[in-house]
Amino acid sequence: MTHQPTQIGPQRYRESFGRYYEEFTVGDVYEHRPGRTITETDNTWFTLLTMNTHPLHFDQEYAKASEFGRTVVASPLTVAMLVGMSVTDVSQKAIANLGWKEIRLTHPVFPGDTLYAETEVLETRDSKSRPNAGIVTVRTVGRNQDGTAVCTFDRTILVPRRGHGVEDKNA
């Protein structure tokens, strides 16, 4: 994976992140860092932005009466954070996300929890319609600060081959 800056001129460098198709190996696991602590404000803003009106996510008095006894982070925010954490390692160079499946929310996430993620490469295959790209399928697992798995999902992305990415065209 290219994390070293590339010299593009005298005393001028360009940083690059992500992987080309050829850099994915089935079975490899990427630990995404840093983690991210989700705040009450993050959760409230996300519910407002997405028009999620379930009071469990933003009404502390309502949430106190729930089985959780406090507000719960909206599950799409959990998924979004984990996807975001994986971008640098998995999809920074991607042409497109082709889909997500098997999203499992296995443990509640609460404001104040810190999430960490890791992604395993499940499959790579040539694209039938794009000879300059390949298709990569990965599984991401998110864990809280105690190591408890809170969410897993599989994601399929279209990734350019080396020499065919946007960065290569803008060099």
MDTraj code that builds the backbone (N, CA, C; nanometers):
import mdtraj as md
import numpy as np

residues = "MET THR HIS GLN PRO THR GLN ILE GLY PRO GLN ARG TYR ARG GLU SER PHE GLY ARG TYR TYR GLU GLU PHE THR VAL GLY ASP VAL TYR GLU HIS ARG PRO GLY ARG THR ILE THR GLU THR ASP ASN THR TRP PHE THR LEU LEU THR MET ASN THR HIS PRO LEU HIS PHE ASP GLN GLU TYR ALA LYS ALA SER GLU PHE GLY ARG THR VAL VAL ALA SER PRO LEU THR VAL ALA MET LEU VAL GLY MET SER VAL THR ASP VAL SER GLN LYS ALA ILE ALA ASN LEU GLY TRP LYS GLU ILE ARG LEU THR HIS PRO VAL PHE PRO GLY ASP THR LEU TYR ALA GLU THR GLU VAL LEU GLU THR ARG ASP SER LYS SER ARG PRO ASN ALA GLY ILE VAL THR VAL ARG THR VAL GLY ARG ASN GLN ASP GLY THR ALA VAL CYS THR PHE ASP ARG THR ILE LEU VAL PRO ARG ARG GLY HIS GLY VAL GLU ASP LYS ASN ALA".split()
xyz = np.array([
    [0.0852, -0.1174, 0.0000],
    [0.0000, 0.0000, 0.0000],
    [0.0892, 0.1229, 0.0000],
    [0.0494, 0.2231, -0.0726],
    [0.1278, 0.3442, -0.0860],
    [0.0911, 0.4425, 0.0246],
    [0.1782, 0.4551, 0.1235],
    [0.1616, 0.5573, 0.2275],
    [0.2768, 0.6558, 0.2242],
    [0.3770, 0.6235, 0.1479],
    [0.4913, 0.7127, 0.1365],
    [0.4616, 0.8203, 0.0338],
    [0.4957, 0.9424, 0.0640],
    [0.4748, 1.0482, -0.0358],
    [0.5563, 1.0192, -0.1624],
    [0.4993, 1.0546, -0.2746],
    [0.5669, 1.0392, -0.4030],
    [0.6255, 1.1732, -0.4422],
    [0.7505, 1.1735, -0.4827],
    [0.8110, 1.2979, -0.5284],
    [0.7554, 1.3291, -0.6667],
    [0.6960, 1.4476, -0.6794],
    [0.6357, 1.4866, -0.8073],
    [0.7095, 1.6027, -0.8725],
    [0.8144, 1.6498, -0.8071],
    [0.8959, 1.7573, -0.8599],
    [1.0074, 1.7877, -0.7628],
    [1.0941, 1.8804, -0.7957],
    [1.2016, 1.9176, -0.7036],
    [1.1438, 1.9696, -0.5718],
    [1.1783, 1.9061, -0.4625],
    [1.1330, 1.9435, -0.3287],
    [0.9812, 1.9522, -0.3178],
    [0.9070, 1.8685, -0.3957],
    [0.7612, 1.8658, -0.3909],
    [0.7159, 1.7197, -0.3855],
    [0.6249, 1.6907, -0.2879],
    [0.5799, 1.5537, -0.2638],
    [0.4280, 1.5504, -0.2540],
    [0.3704, 1.4386, -0.2928],
    [0.2253, 1.4195, -0.2814],
    [0.2006, 1.2915, -0.2019],
    [0.1210, 1.3034, -0.0954],
    [0.0873, 1.1887, -0.0130],
    [-0.0221, 1.1073, -0.0815],
    [-0.0188, 0.9768, -0.0622],
    [-0.1176, 0.8891, -0.1230],
    [-0.1598, 0.7826, -0.0228],
    [-0.2871, 0.7521, -0.0213],
    [-0.3406, 0.6488, 0.0671],
    [-0.4253, 0.5529, -0.0144],
    [-0.4570, 0.4421, 0.0454],
    [-0.5437, 0.3454, -0.0191],
    [-0.4647, 0.2388, -0.0923],
    [-0.5399, 0.1471, -0.1525],
    [-0.4799, 0.0346, -0.2228],
    [-0.5354, 0.0240, -0.3637],
    [-0.4492, -0.0170, -0.4541],
    [-0.4940, -0.0569, -0.5866],
    [-0.5380, -0.2029, -0.5787],
    [-0.6100, -0.2462, -0.6781],
    [-0.6628, -0.3824, -0.6806],
    [-0.5552, -0.4867, -0.6523],
    [-0.4387, -0.4708, -0.7129],
    [-0.3313, -0.5698, -0.6972],
    [-0.2788, -0.5793, -0.5544],
    [-0.3078, -0.4818, -0.4715],
    [-0.2545, -0.4785, -0.3349],
    [-0.3452, -0.5467, -0.2326],
    [-0.4589, -0.5996, -0.2771],
    [-0.5486, -0.6720, -0.1873],
    [-0.5170, -0.8212, -0.1944],
    [-0.5032, -0.8838, -0.0779],
    [-0.4778, -1.0270, -0.0701],
    [-0.5822, -1.0907, 0.0207],
    [-0.6508, -1.1920, -0.0305],
    [-0.7520, -1.2615, 0.0487],
    [-0.6885, -1.3105, 0.1787],
    [-0.7573, -1.2849, 0.2896],
    [-0.7089, -1.3249, 0.4220],
    [-0.6378, -1.2151, 0.4979],
    [-0.5916, -1.1110, 0.4276],
    [-0.5275, -0.9994, 0.4974],
    [-0.6302, -0.9270, 0.5845],
    [-0.5855, -0.8813, 0.7007],
    [-0.6699, -0.8050, 0.7929],
    [-0.6035, -0.6713, 0.8183],
    [-0.6802, -0.5642, 0.8031],
    [-0.6313, -0.4286, 0.8270],
    [-0.6956, -0.3761, 0.9555],
    [-0.6136, -0.3364, 1.0515],
    [-0.6631, -0.2735, 1.1739],
    [-0.6671, -0.1237, 1.1495],
    [-0.7850, -0.0654, 1.1596],
    [-0.8024, 0.0771, 1.1308],
    [-0.7834, 0.1590, 1.2588],
    [-0.6968, 0.2556, 1.2506],
    [-0.6700, 0.3441, 1.3632],
    [-0.6594, 0.4865, 1.3132],
    [-0.6961, 0.5844, 1.3889],
    [-0.7343, 0.5779, 1.5298],
    [-0.8791, 0.5328, 1.5458],
    [-0.9154, 0.5031, 1.6707],
    [-1.0548, 0.4765, 1.7032],
    [-1.1309, 0.6080, 1.7095],
    [-1.2589, 0.5990, 1.7396],
    [-1.3409, 0.7207, 1.7460],
    [-1.4411, 0.7072, 1.8591],
    [-1.4379, 0.8039, 1.9522],
    [-1.5364, 0.8094, 2.0598],
    [-1.6591, 0.8840, 2.0085],
    [-1.7735, 0.8201, 2.0211],
    [-1.8992, 0.8815, 1.9759],
    [-1.9585, 0.9618, 2.0910],
    [-1.9870, 1.0864, 2.0644],
    [-2.0422, 1.1738, 2.1684],
    [-2.1945, 1.1818, 2.1564],
    [-2.2541, 1.2334, 2.2599],
    [-2.3989, 1.2591, 2.2588],
    [-2.4330, 1.3561, 2.1456],
    [-2.3473, 1.4545, 2.1250],
    [-2.3700, 1.5529, 2.0177],
    [-2.3652, 1.4865, 1.8804],
    [-2.2665, 1.3984, 1.8581],
    [-2.2604, 1.3243, 1.7313],
    [-2.3929, 1.2539, 1.7055],
    [-2.4411, 1.1845, 1.8064],
    [-2.5632, 1.1055, 1.7936],
    [-2.6849, 1.1949, 1.7676],
    [-2.6958, 1.3042, 1.8413],
    [-2.8099, 1.3959, 1.8225],
    [-2.8062, 1.4584, 1.6839],
    [-2.6913, 1.5069, 1.6429],
    [-2.6804, 1.5683, 1.5092],
    [-2.7161, 1.4684, 1.4004],
    [-2.6648, 1.3462, 1.4135],
    [-2.6905, 1.2451, 1.3114],
    [-2.8399, 1.2147, 1.3023],
    [-2.9058, 1.2013, 1.4164],
    [-3.0496, 1.1719, 1.4127],
    [-3.1262, 1.2877, 1.3506],
    [-3.0854, 1.4102, 1.3794],
    [-3.1524, 1.5260, 1.3189],
    [-3.1254, 1.5344, 1.1687],
    [-3.0007, 1.5141, 1.1276],
    [-2.9664, 1.5206, 0.9854],
    [-3.0389, 1.4150, 0.9030],
    [-3.0602, 1.2986, 0.9623],
    [-3.1220, 1.1886, 0.8887],
    [-3.2722, 1.1780, 0.9148],
    [-3.3249, 1.2715, 0.9896],
    [-3.4682, 1.2777, 1.0214],
    [-3.5180, 1.1540, 1.0962],
    [-3.4306, 1.0960, 1.1773],
    [-3.4658, 0.9816, 1.2604],
    [-3.5370, 1.0356, 1.3838],
    [-3.6641, 1.0062, 1.3972],
    [-3.7427, 1.0647, 1.5059],
    [-3.7614, 0.9716, 1.6258],
    [-3.6871, 0.8623, 1.6319],
    [-3.7022, 0.7736, 1.7474],
    [-3.6375, 0.8389, 1.8700],
    [-3.7164, 0.8636, 1.9747],
    [-3.6640, 0.9364, 2.0916],
    [-3.5544, 0.8620, 2.1675],
    [-3.5375, 0.7327, 2.1451],
    [-3.4321, 0.6584, 2.2136],
    [-3.2941, 0.7152, 2.1822],
    [-3.2834, 0.7886, 2.0698],
    [-3.1539, 0.8407, 2.0271],
    [-3.1248, 0.9831, 2.0741],
    [-3.2262, 1.0560, 2.1213],
    [-3.2008, 1.1960, 2.1579],
    [-3.2785, 1.2472, 2.2778],
    [-3.3701, 1.1692, 2.3334],
    [-3.4498, 1.2116, 2.4487],
    [-3.4049, 1.1312, 2.5701],
    [-3.3223, 1.1935, 2.6551],
    [-3.2643, 1.1217, 2.7677],
    [-3.3697, 1.0706, 2.8656],
    [-3.4760, 1.1459, 2.8863],
    [-3.5808, 1.1011, 2.9792],
    [-3.6537, 0.9791, 2.9231],
    [-3.6839, 0.9812, 2.7959],
    [-3.7450, 0.8653, 2.7313],
    [-3.6510, 0.7448, 2.7431],
    [-3.5232, 0.7670, 2.7111],
    [-3.4263, 0.6577, 2.7115],
    [-3.4056, 0.5989, 2.8508],
    [-3.4168, 0.6809, 2.9541],
    [-3.4025, 0.6309, 3.0914],
    [-3.5050, 0.5222, 3.1219],
    [-3.6230, 0.5330, 3.0627],
    [-3.7300, 0.4355, 3.0864],
    [-3.7163, 0.3109, 2.9988],
    [-3.6221, 0.3113, 2.9058],
    [-3.6023, 0.1957, 2.8170],
    [-3.5211, 0.0871, 2.8862],
    [-3.5116, -0.0268, 2.8234],
    [-3.4308, -0.1353, 2.8799],
    [-3.2828, -0.1000, 2.8879],
    [-3.2405, 0.0020, 2.8115],
    [-3.0999, 0.0424, 2.8111],
    [-3.0688, 0.1441, 2.9204],
    [-3.1699, 0.2175, 2.9656],
    [-3.1519, 0.3149, 3.0724],
    [-3.0806, 0.4428, 3.0319],
    [-3.0517, 0.4561, 2.9039],
    [-2.9841, 0.5752, 2.8514],
    [-2.9991, 0.5774, 2.6998],
    [-2.9587, 0.6899, 2.6404],
    [-2.9711, 0.7005, 2.4954],
    [-2.8783, 0.6003, 2.4263],
    [-2.9227, 0.5582, 2.3093],
    [-2.8495, 0.4612, 2.2277],
    [-2.8094, 0.5311, 2.0981],
    [-2.6885, 0.5047, 2.0513],
    [-2.6413, 0.5614, 1.9251],
    [-2.7236, 0.5017, 1.8109],
    [-2.7684, 0.5858, 1.7192],
    [-2.8434, 0.5404, 1.6029],
    [-2.7566, 0.4433, 1.5223],
    [-2.8118, 0.3273, 1.4903],
    [-2.7316, 0.2235, 1.4249],
    [-2.6726, 0.2669, 1.2904],
    [-2.7409, 0.3481, 1.2086],
    [-2.6742, 0.3919, 1.0853],
    [-2.5492, 0.4774, 1.1120],
    [-2.5454, 0.5466, 1.2255],
    [-2.4246, 0.6219, 1.2604],
    [-2.3094, 0.5256, 1.2910],
    [-2.3396, 0.4174, 1.3607],
    [-2.2369, 0.3173, 1.3887],
    [-2.1786, 0.2639, 1.2582],
    [-2.2662, 0.2259, 1.1645],
    [-2.2196, 0.1733, 1.0356],
    [-2.1364, 0.2794, 0.9627],
    [-2.1855, 0.4026, 0.9594],
    [-2.1146, 0.5105, 0.8891],
    [-1.9762, 0.5344, 0.9479],
    [-1.9652, 0.5317, 1.0799],
    [-1.8339, 0.5516, 1.1436],
    [-1.7372, 0.4412, 1.1060],
    [-1.7853, 0.3177, 1.1072],
    [-1.6978, 0.2046, 1.0753],
    [-1.6549, 0.2078, 0.9290],
    [-1.7463, 0.2427, 0.8404],
    [-1.7092, 0.2576, 0.6994],
    [-1.6040, 0.3667, 0.6873],
    [-1.6269, 0.4791, 0.7522],
    [-1.5312, 0.5895, 0.7470],
    [-1.3941, 0.5506, 0.7967],
    [-1.3889, 0.4736, 0.9045],
    [-1.2597, 0.4297, 0.9584],
    [-1.1834, 0.3445, 0.8584],
    [-1.2569, 0.2710, 0.7737],
    [-1.1925, 0.1771, 0.6821],
    [-1.1476, 0.2409, 0.5504],
    [-1.1880, 0.3622, 0.5241],
    [-1.1607, 0.4231, 0.3931],
    [-1.0118, 0.4271, 0.3593],
    [-0.9305, 0.4747, 0.4501],
    [-0.7876, 0.4889, 0.4205],
    [-0.7247, 0.3568, 0.3771],
    [-0.7627, 0.2482, 0.4418],
    [-0.7051, 0.1176, 0.4097],
    [-0.7759, 0.0476, 0.2940],
    [-0.9062, 0.0653, 0.2822],
    [-0.9850, -0.0182, 0.1921],
    [-1.0327, 0.0537, 0.0659],
    [-1.0874, 0.1719, 0.0794],
    [-1.1572, 0.2300, -0.0361],
    [-1.1115, 0.3700, -0.0754],
    [-0.9978, 0.4139, -0.0271],
    [-0.9484, 0.5479, -0.0611],
    [-0.9321, 0.5649, -0.2123],
    [-0.8938, 0.4598, -0.2820],
    [-0.8743, 0.4665, -0.4268],
    [-0.9948, 0.4113, -0.5043],
    [-1.0989, 0.3674, -0.4362],
    [-1.2119, 0.3004, -0.5008],
    [-1.2798, 0.3884, -0.6052],
    [-1.3296, 0.3225, -0.7075],
    [-1.4122, 0.3884, -0.8086],
    [-1.5537, 0.4013, -0.7559],
    [-1.6023, 0.2946, -0.6907],
    [-1.7398, 0.2958, -0.6390],
    [-1.7584, 0.1863, -0.5351],
    [-1.8481, 0.2128, -0.4410],
    [-1.8997, 0.1071, -0.3544],
    [-2.0091, 0.0381, -0.4342],
    [-2.0052, -0.0941, -0.4398],
    [-2.1049, -0.1685, -0.5160],
    [-2.2161, -0.2228, -0.4276],
    [-2.1913, -0.2294, -0.2977],
    [-2.2972, -0.2746, -0.2084],
    [-2.2473, -0.3173, -0.0731],
    [-2.3414, -0.3200, 0.0203],
    [-2.3182, -0.3694, 0.1552],
    [-2.4192, -0.4812, 0.1766],
    [-2.3797, -0.5824, 0.2535],
    [-2.4760, -0.6864, 0.2886],
    [-2.4381, -0.7459, 0.4226],
    [-2.5303, -0.8212, 0.4755],
    [-2.5078, -0.8899, 0.6028],
    [-2.4676, -0.7929, 0.7134],
    [-2.5330, -0.6777, 0.7186],
    [-2.5058, -0.5840, 0.8282],
    [-2.5684, -0.6413, 0.9548],
    [-2.4856, -0.6607, 1.0550],
    [-2.5304, -0.7157, 1.1826],
    [-2.4945, -0.6176, 1.2931],
    [-2.5929, -0.5826, 1.3726],
    [-2.5730, -0.4938, 1.4869],
    [-2.5835, -0.5822, 1.6112],
    [-2.4688, -0.6238, 1.6621],
    [-2.4639, -0.7304, 1.7615],
    [-2.4597, -0.6843, 1.9066],
    [-2.4442, -0.5548, 1.9272],
    [-2.4380, -0.5025, 2.0652],
    [-2.4689, -0.3533, 2.0580],
    [-2.5471, -0.2998, 2.1519],
    [-2.5771, -0.1566, 2.1459],
    [-2.4528, -0.0707, 2.1651],
    [-2.4559, 0.0453, 2.1015],
    [-2.3492, 0.1443, 2.1156],
    [-2.4100, 0.2644, 2.1865],
    [-2.3378, 0.3153, 2.2849],
    [-2.3866, 0.4267, 2.3650],
    [-2.2957, 0.5472, 2.3474],
    [-2.3512, 0.6673, 2.3610],
    [-2.2630, 0.7842, 2.3612],
    [-2.1542, 0.7654, 2.4674],
    [-2.0315, 0.7973, 2.4300],
    [-1.9166, 0.7756, 2.5180],
    [-1.8378, 0.6511, 2.4820],
    [-1.8989, 0.5604, 2.4045],
    [-1.8246, 0.4422, 2.3599],
    [-1.7220, 0.4827, 2.2549],
    [-1.6097, 0.4137, 2.2549],
    [-1.5071, 0.4335, 2.1534],
    [-1.5081, 0.3124, 2.0623],
    [-1.5180, 0.3376, 1.9329],
    [-1.5213, 0.2305, 1.8349],
    [-1.3860, 0.2135, 1.7673],
    [-1.3527, 0.0881, 1.7397],
    [-1.2352, 0.0501, 1.6629],
    [-1.2831, -0.0454, 1.5556],
    [-1.2132, -0.0504, 1.4433],
    [-1.2574, -0.1380, 1.3348],
    [-1.1403, -0.2127, 1.2748],
    [-1.1723, -0.3268, 1.2160],
    [-1.0766, -0.4010, 1.1365],
    [-1.1506, -0.4631, 1.0200],
    [-1.0787, -0.4808, 0.9104],
    [-1.1386, -0.5319, 0.7880],
    [-1.0549, -0.6460, 0.7333],
    [-1.1241, -0.7551, 0.6955],
    [-1.0592, -0.8710, 0.6338],
    [-1.0982, -0.8778, 0.4868],
    [-1.0014, -0.9046, 0.4010],
    [-1.0283, -0.9228, 0.2589],
    [-1.0843, -1.0632, 0.2393],
    [-1.2080, -1.0726, 0.1862],
    [-1.2742, -1.2012, 0.1666],
    [-1.2559, -1.2561, 0.0256],
    [-1.2571, -1.1655, -0.0736],
    [-1.2535, -1.2112, -0.2128],
    [-1.2024, -1.1000, -0.3031],
    [-1.1290, -1.1385, -0.4060],
    [-1.0915, -1.0450, -0.5123],
    [-1.1221, -1.1149, -0.6444],
    [-1.1685, -1.0363, -0.7421],
    [-1.1918, -1.0928, -0.8748],
    [-1.1831, -0.9820, -0.9782],
    [-1.1481, -1.0206, -1.0978],
    [-1.1410, -0.9241, -1.2072],
    [-1.2809, -0.8735, -1.2383],
    [-1.2909, -0.7483, -1.2766],
    [-1.4175, -0.6931, -1.3236],
    [-1.4393, -0.7387, -1.4678],
    [-1.5579, -0.7905, -1.4960],
    [-1.5895, -0.8350, -1.6324],
    [-1.6128, -0.7170, -1.7259],
    [-1.6651, -0.6072, -1.6714],
    [-1.6993, -0.4927, -1.7562],
    [-1.5915, -0.3848, -1.7607],
    [-1.4965, -0.3900, -1.6675],
    [-1.3914, -0.2877, -1.6610],
    [-1.2554, -0.3547, -1.6499],
    [-1.1848, -0.3685, -1.7599],
    [-1.0554, -0.4382, -1.7549],
    [-0.9495, -0.3650, -1.6727],
    [-0.9697, -0.2374, -1.6440],
    [-0.8729, -0.1601, -1.5658],
    [-0.9044, -0.1594, -1.4168],
    [-0.9955, -0.2510, -1.3730],
    [-1.0371, -0.2521, -1.2331],
    [-1.0660, -0.3949, -1.1880],
    [-1.0767, -0.4096, -1.0575],
    [-1.1152, -0.5367, -0.9984],
    [-1.2192, -0.5142, -0.8912],
    [-1.2805, -0.6231, -0.8482],
    [-1.3842, -0.6167, -0.7455],
    [-1.3303, -0.6835, -0.6198],
    [-1.3424, -0.6123, -0.5085],
    [-1.2905, -0.6598, -0.3802],
    [-1.4071, -0.6669, -0.2816],
    [-1.4177, -0.7796, -0.2116],
    [-1.5190, -0.7950, -0.1068],
    [-1.4468, -0.8087, 0.0269],
    [-1.4917, -0.7312, 0.1226],
    [-1.4294, -0.7284, 0.2550],
    [-1.5358, -0.7421, 0.3635],
    [-1.4923, -0.7821, 0.4814],
    [-1.5796, -0.7851, 0.6002],
    [-1.5173, -0.6941, 0.7051],
    [-1.5965, -0.6005, 0.7529],
    [-1.5521, -0.5084, 0.8575],
    [-1.6210, -0.5453, 0.9884],
    [-1.5441, -0.5463, 1.0953],
    [-1.5955, -0.5706, 1.2300],
    [-1.5623, -0.4487, 1.3141],
    [-1.6636, -0.3952, 1.3808],
    [-1.6433, -0.2848, 1.4738],
    [-1.6543, -0.3342, 1.6159],
    [-1.5630, -0.2886, 1.7001],
    [-1.5634, -0.3269, 1.8417],
    [-1.5613, -0.2015, 1.9281],
    [-1.6192, -0.2147, 2.0463],
    [-1.6135, -0.1019, 2.1394],
    [-1.4854, -0.1092, 2.2218],
    [-1.4725, -0.0178, 2.3145],
    [-1.3504, -0.0062, 2.3959],
    [-1.3235, -0.1304, 2.4794],
    [-1.4245, -0.2133, 2.5015],
    [-1.4072, -0.3364, 2.5788],
    [-1.3738, -0.4556, 2.4897],
    [-1.3692, -0.4327, 2.3575],
    [-1.3417, -0.5414, 2.2647],
    [-1.4652, -0.6170, 2.2195],
    [-1.5815, -0.5720, 2.2631],
    [-1.7072, -0.6371, 2.2244],
    [-1.7437, -0.5983, 2.0824],
    [-1.7725, -0.6970, 1.9985],
    [-1.8158, -0.6691, 1.8613],
    [-1.9531, -0.6028, 1.8659],
    [-1.9647, -0.4884, 1.8007],
    [-2.0915, -0.4143, 1.7999],
    [-2.1580, -0.4160, 1.6630],
    [-2.0791, -0.4420, 1.5573],
    [-2.1341, -0.4375, 1.4225],
    [-2.0401, -0.5101, 1.3267],
    [-2.0983, -0.5841, 1.2322],
    [-2.0205, -0.6428, 1.1235],
    [-2.0970, -0.6220, 0.9937],
    [-2.0234, -0.6100, 0.8850],
    [-2.0868, -0.6019, 0.7535],
    [-1.9869, -0.6383, 0.6459],
    [-2.0410, -0.6838, 0.5343],
    [-1.9598, -0.7121, 0.4164],
    [-1.9813, -0.5986, 0.3176],
    [-1.8766, -0.5621, 0.2479],
    [-1.8835, -0.4527, 0.1505],
    [-1.8092, -0.4946, 0.0256],
    [-1.8649, -0.4619, -0.0892],
    [-1.8016, -0.4910, -0.2177],
    [-1.7720, -0.3588, -0.2864],
    [-1.6471, -0.3457, -0.3344],
    [-1.6040, -0.2200, -0.3951],
    [-1.5340, -0.2471, -0.5282],
    [-1.5448, -0.1504, -0.6161],
    [-1.4756, -0.1533, -0.7445],
    [-1.3493, -0.0704, -0.7294],
    [-1.2332, -0.1338, -0.7537],
    [-1.1041, -0.0704, -0.7268],
    [-1.0207, -0.0699, -0.8552],
    [-0.9585, 0.0437, -0.8882],
    [-0.8757, 0.0472, -1.0095],
    [-0.7484, -0.0350, -0.9938],
    [-0.7014, -0.0823, -1.1056],
    [-0.5695, -0.1459, -1.1081],
    [-0.4650, -0.0350, -1.1031],
    [-0.3451, -0.0707, -1.0618],
    [-0.2353, 0.0250, -1.0551],
    [-0.2197, 0.0921, -1.1935],
    [-0.2043, 0.2232, -1.1891],
    [-0.1868, 0.2997, -1.3139],
    [-0.3164, 0.3480, -1.3752],
    [-0.4322, 0.3127, -1.3136],
    [-0.5614, 0.3490, -1.3712],
    [-0.6510, 0.4258, -1.2753],
    [-0.5963, 0.4737, -1.1647],
    [-0.6758, 0.5467, -1.0668],
    [-0.6776, 0.6959, -1.0967],
    [-0.7647, 0.7658, -1.0292],
    [-0.7748, 0.9109, -1.0449],
    [-0.6429, 0.9771, -1.0101],
    [-0.5761, 0.9283, -0.9040],
    [-0.4461, 0.9858, -0.8669],
    [-0.3454, 0.9731, -0.9806],
    [-0.3531, 0.8609, -1.0542],
    [-0.2593, 0.8407, -1.1653],
    [-0.2849, 0.9412, -1.2772],
    [-0.4099, 0.9788, -1.2942],
    [-0.4461, 1.0751, -1.4004],
    [-0.4116, 1.2177, -1.3615],
    [-0.4062, 1.2440, -1.2299],
    [-0.3777, 1.3787, -1.1792],
    [-0.2322, 1.3965, -1.1401],
    [-0.1484, 1.3014, -1.1749],
    [-0.0074, 1.3086, -1.1348],
    [0.0653, 1.4205, -1.2079],
])
top = md.Topology()
chain = top.add_chain()
for i, resn in enumerate(residues, 1):
    res = top.add_residue(resn, chain, resSeq=i)
    for name in ("N", "CA", "C"):
        top.add_atom(name, md.element.get_by_symbol(name[0]), res)
traj = md.Trajectory(xyz[None], top)
